[in-house]
Amino acid sequence: MRINKTLAAAAVIALLGVTAACGSDDDGDEADGGPKTADLVVWLNGADTPQEARDWLKTTFEEENPGSTLTIEEQEWDGLVERLTTALSSEDQTPDVVEVGNTQAPTFTTAGAFSDLTGALPDLGGDDLLPGFVEGATIEGKTYAVPYYAGSTYVFYRKDLLKQANLEVPTTMEEFVDAAVALKKKSGEKDFSGYWLPGQDWRDGAAFLWNAGGDFAAQDGDEWSGTLSTPESLEGLDTYQKLFTEASGAPADANEEDPVTPFCAGNIGMMSRPGWVYGMLTDPKSGCPDLAKQVGVFALPGTDGQPAPVLLGGSDIAVSAKSPNQDLARKAVALMLSEDYQGILAQNGLTPAKESLTSLLGDDEFAQATIAAASNAKLTPAAANWAVVEGTRVLEDLFSQIAQGGDVEDLAADADERITEELQR
């Protein structure tokens, strides 16, 4: 994979100021790997990692490393790039192990923010690790982050509401859009979503862009440019606008982070979410188990009747290059890739980091939908500084403005200029 270390990533690189793993100079530290005991800090993002997995990691690490502790600090996905850029630049502030979005990993890898894990790859899973995630964190044959989990989205739907509206589970994109609009009309409620689609939700909006043959950006020679103004991309963005204006009751200025509240309020007929959301819906403390009993799932259908190309989301894990606890941090990473830990993730709908563990997802309708959705999943453009584009929130701005009824062609052209400027700066 070609990595173009452009000035568009300069903000990240300048603040990080790192090019290789570095240990502490404190007395008692080993030459390269750091002290034998330490208070390790792990950053995990959002609520995706279930509490059971967090508890297992802390307990197991501390049992296997007497005298050391492990503290998990939860970070919000929103604004993560900025927080990582600041924290990873300082040995005093840096966490030891970080979770980073798989689309964000190339920028931090290029900037030298992570330690080289190449030598540890065989013990961490080697060729069994999800290849696309490994590739995105590899520069010149060296790998700086490893997959944590993957999670293609699929459609959750209320079986009772489809039945009441005399609708079948859609098998093509056209049927899906029609069903979403019909559910909205059937409800007669402004806040009800036949298809829940918050205005800033570009990650789920990507499926409609890709289904029409469009994309966010493309590479020509050594340069990347925005491609949202192509006829194919405009067709996909038009579909997004139709779904929002005719089928969604979600706010135009909201993101997709909290589907539980509107679902449990009875305001959602269908929604595209990762599999682990089902565990959130069935949680007796924060979900709505009784209503969740009405949930069915299916892979978002494309125009040709095959699964539509949805975003292959997920996360990598990496060791901070500034961490003074390199050896202990690698031990924590190894535990997070163990079958015990990955099995907990799989039981909660997260696709394991190792291909051989896919069977741990089970064989129910949720597992089948996960596998079907992943069969045609895509990644965001493989530009080394794509995380910088995400950090500017140009995509949230674009999709929110489209949701508010803006001119799709003009908005796409403006977004292309902003994306190209960041990718070529």
N, C-alpha and C positions, 0 to 999 in steps of 0.2 A: 504494500500500500504506500502510495506516494504521500509524503508529508511536506507541506509548503509552510515553512516557518515565517509567515508574513508579519508585517508590522501591525496588522489588525489584532494580533494577540499581544501587542506590546504592553498594554496595560496590565495584563496578567503577568507577563514575563518580568516587567520592571519591578512590580511589587513583590513578586516571589523571590527573585534574585538567587535562584538555586539551579544547579546543573547536575548535582549528584547527591546520593545519600550521605548524610553527615552525622557522625556520632557526637556524643557529648565529651567535653574535655574534663568533666568532673572527676575527682579522685574516685577510684573504685570501678570506673567504667572499663569494660574490655576494649581492646584496640578498635574494633569496628562495630560490634553488635550492641554496645551499651551495657548497662548494669544488669546483674543477674536478677534483681528485684526492682520493681518500680510500680508506680500508680498509673496504669494505662488508661488512656481516654479513647473511646471509640465514638465517632459521629455516625449516627443513623438518621435517615431522613424520613419525615412524615410518620404515618402510622402503619406503613406497609409491613414492617417486620413485626410479627405477632409477639405478644408479651412472653409466651412460652419459650420462644427462641431466645429472647433477650435474657431471660432467667437462666436458661441452660448455658448460654455462653459465659455469663458472669460466674456461675457456680463452677462450671468445668474448668475454666481458665484458672480460677483462684485455687482449686484443688490440685491442679497439675503444676502450678507455679507458686509454691508456698512462699509467703512473704510479700507477694504482689497482689494488687487489686486491679479490678477492671470496672470502669465507670462508663455507662452508655449515656451520651448526651444527644437528645433528639433535636434535629434541625428541621426547619420548614423548607420545603422545596423552593418556594418563592424567595428570590434573593439569594439563593445558595451560592451562585457563582461569585458574587461579591464577598460573601462571608468567607468562602474558601480562599479566595485570593488574599484576603487580609490575614487569616489565621495561618495559612501555610507558609507565609513569608517570615514567620518568627518562631524560633525554637521555644520561646517562652509561652507563646499562644497556641502553637499547633497541636491539634489532636494527633494521636499516634496512628490511628487507622481511620480512614474516611470512606464513606459511601458516596459515590458520585454517579450521576446519571450517565448511561452509556453513550448518549449523544454529547455529553460534556467532557468525557474522558480525554478525547484527542487533544483538546486545547491545553489541559493541565499536564498531560503527558509531554507535549511538545515544549511546554514552558519549563520542564524539569522539576515539577512539583512533587513527583512521586519517586520512590526508590525502585531500583532495578530488581524485578522479581524473576528474571529469566532463569537463574540457577535453581530456583525453588519450584519451577513449573512442573517438573516430573512428579514431585511429591504432592503438589496441589491438585493434580488431575491430568496434566499433560494434554494429550490429544482428545481426552474426554471432555474438556472444557468447551463451552459454547464457542465455536470458532469465530463468529462475527464479532463477539465482544473482545476476544483476545486480539484480533486483528486491529480493532479500533484503538487499542492501547499499546500498539507495538511500533517502534521506530527503529529502522536500520537493524532489524533482527533482535532487538531487545524489548522485552515486555515489562511494562510498568504498572499495570493493573490487571486484575483477573475478574471474571464474571461473578456476580453475587446472586442474581436471579433475573429471569426474564418474565415478561408478562404482556402478551398480546391481548388487546381488549376484545371482548365479544359483547353481544347484546343481551342484557337482562330484560325480561318482559313480564308483565302481569298476565298470567294465564286467564284469570277471571275477566279482565277487561277486554282482552281480545275476543273471548267467547261472547261477551255481552254485545260487542260491536260486530259480531258475525264475521270476524276476520280469521284467516289462517296465518300460520307463521310464514312470513314472506320468503320467497326463494330467489328473487332478483332485486336489484337496486330500485327499479321502478316500483315494484310491489312494496318494498320497504318504505319508500317515501310516501306512497299513497296510504299505507297503513298508519304511518306516523301522523299524517294530516287528518285522517279519519278519526283516530283516537282523540285528537285535540278537539275536533268539531263535536264528537259525541259527548265529551265532558261539558262543554259550554262554559268552562271556567277559565278565566284569564291566566291564572297562575298554574294551570295544569299543563303538563308537557306530554303530548303524544310521543315525542322523542325529546328527552332532556338534553339540551345543548346550550350551556352557558356561553355567552358571547365571546369570551376570551379563549375558548377551548380549541386552540389550533391543533393540538395533538390528536383529538378525535376528528377534527375537520380535515386532517391530512388524508384520511381514508377516501373522502369524496374527491379531493384533488387528485390523488393517485389513481382512483378508479376511472377517472376520465382521461388518464394518460398524462396528467400534468406533474409538476414537481416544484419544489421551492427554489432550487438552484441547479446549475449544471456546470461541468468543467469543460473548457475548450483549451486544449494545450496546457499551459501552466496557470491559467486563470479560471476562477469561478465567477459566475454571474447569476443574478436572480432571474428566475424563469416563470414568475407568477403571471406574466402578461401574455403567455402563449395561448392560443385558442383552446388547447386542452385544459390548461390550468384555469382559464376563465370559466370553462364549462363546469369544472368541479366546484369552483367558488360560487357559481350561480346556484348549484344544488345546495350548498351550505346555506346560502342566504334564504332559499325557499324553505328549507327545514326549520331555520330559526324563526322566520316571520310567520309561517303557517302551522308549525307543529310544536314549537317550544314555548314554554312559559317561564323559562329561566331568565334572569337579568342579563342585559347585553353587556354589562361591565363586570360580570362575575366570572370566576374560573371554575374548574371542575373538581376542586379538592374536596368538597363536602356533598356527596350524593345521598348520604344517609338521611339528613334532615328532610329534604323534600320528598324522598321516597317514603319515609315513615309517616309523613303527613298525608300520604295518599295522592301526591301531586305528580306522579311519574307513571307513564304507561310503558315506555321503553327507554333504555339508556345504555350507552357503550361504556363499559367499565372493565378494569382488569378483574380476574377471577377472585382475587382476595377480598373484593368488596362484599362478596356473599358472607364471608365470616363476620364482617362488620354489621351487616344487616341482621344476622342471626344472634349477635351478641346480646344476651339478656339485659346487660347493664346499659348499653348505649345504642342498641339497634331496635328492631321490631320483629322478633321471631315469628309472631303469628302472621303478620302480613308477608313476611319472607317466604312462608309456605306456599304462597301463590306464584312464586318466581319460577320462570323457565328461562332457558338460555339458548341462543343460536349464534353461529358465526355471521357477522354482517355479510349479506350476499352482494356480490358484484353484479355488474351489468350482464355478464355472461352466465350468471347462476353459480359460479364458483365463488369461494370466499373472497371478499374484497381485500385489497392490500391495506392492512391496518399497520399502525406504527408498532414496530417491535420495541416496546419499552423495556425498561429494566435498569439495573444498576451494576456498576463495577465496585470492587473494593480495592483499596490501595494503601500502602504505607507511606506516610509523609516523609519526604526527603529530609526535612528538618527535625524529625523525631529523634531524640537521643536514645530511644529504646527500640532499636531496629530488630534485634532478635526476638524480644517479647512480642513486638507488633506482628512479626511473621507467624509466631505461634498462634496468635489470635486469628489471623487470616486463615491459617490451616484449620482451626476449629470451625470457622464459619463455612468452610467448604467440605466439612466432614459429612458423612452420610446421615448421622444423627441430626445435625443441625439442618441440613438441606431437606431432610425428611419432614421436619416441622414446617418448613416453608412450603413444601409441596402439599402438605395436608391442609394448608390455608390458601391454596390456589395459586401459589407462586411457582413458576416453572424453574426447576432446579438448574444450578450452574453447570451440572455435568449431564451430558446426553444420556448416559447409562442409567440415570436416576429418574428419567421421565415417567417410568411406570409407577413411581410413588404418587403421581397425581391421581391415580385410581382409574376406574373405568365407567364412572357415572356420566350423566349428561354434561356436567361441568367440565370434567376432564376431556370429553370428546369435543366440546366447544373450544376449549383451550388449544387442543391439538389442531383442530380445523382452522382456527383463526391464525395460528402460527404458520400454517402451511403456505401462506402468501404474504406474510408480514414483510415490512420494509424498514429501513433505517433512514434517518435524516441524511442530508448530503455529507459525504466523508471528508469535508474540508477540515483541516487541522484546527481552524479557529471558529468552527461552527458554534461553539459555546459562547463566543463573543456576540454572535448574531442573536442567540437566545437571550443573552444578558441585556441587550438593548430593548427587549420587549416589542420589537417591531412586529412580531407575529401576533402577539396579543392585541396590539393596536389595530392591525389589519383586520383580524377576524371580528373584533368588537365593532369596528366601524361598518363592516359589511353587515353585521347583525342589526345595526341601527338603520339599515336601509340605504347606506351610502352607495355611490356609483362603483360597481365592482371593477370596471376597467380602469378608472382613474386611480382607485385605491391600490390596485395591483401594480400599476406603473410606479406609483410613489414607493411602494414597498420594495420593488425591484431595485430602485435607485439606492435605497438605504442598505439593502442586503449586499448589493454589489460593492458599495463603498466600504463596508466592513470586510468583505472577503478579499478585496484587492488593495486595501490601504497599505 
